[in-house]
Amino acid sequence: MPTKIMKVASIGALILAALFWKYASSYQLPLRFVVSLGAVMVAVQAVRARKRGWALGFYAITLAFNPFVTVGTFTGNLAFCLVLASLAPFTVSLLTLRTQPLLSIPSITDRTPGSLSL
């Protein structure tokens, strides 16, 4: 559930950045933080699901949007294309990558254990 919330938050942040591109440079630190955190969470989910291609792609998004070591600023057409290109993997992962449900362990206090008591 937290991964799904971060996917939606990252999609929302990228859409807002694309819509208000003129002002994107003034709020690039929160944008970088939200998108990189979401990308790390999706990459971990992809590793657990054994989808290495997805994991590599989201690790690349994490590096591109790294808030601690900035590669560049969000100005120009190349950065706008990066924002739009990052929007697609998050959207597709929201629809395709699912969290694996945890299997429950059978209880030792079950009323019908399936065997006779001693």
PyMOL commands that set and color helices and strands:
alter all, ss='L'
color gray80, all
select helices_A, chain A and resi 2-19+21-48+52-64+77-96
alter helices_A, ss='H'
color red, helices_A
deselect
rebuild
show_as cartoon
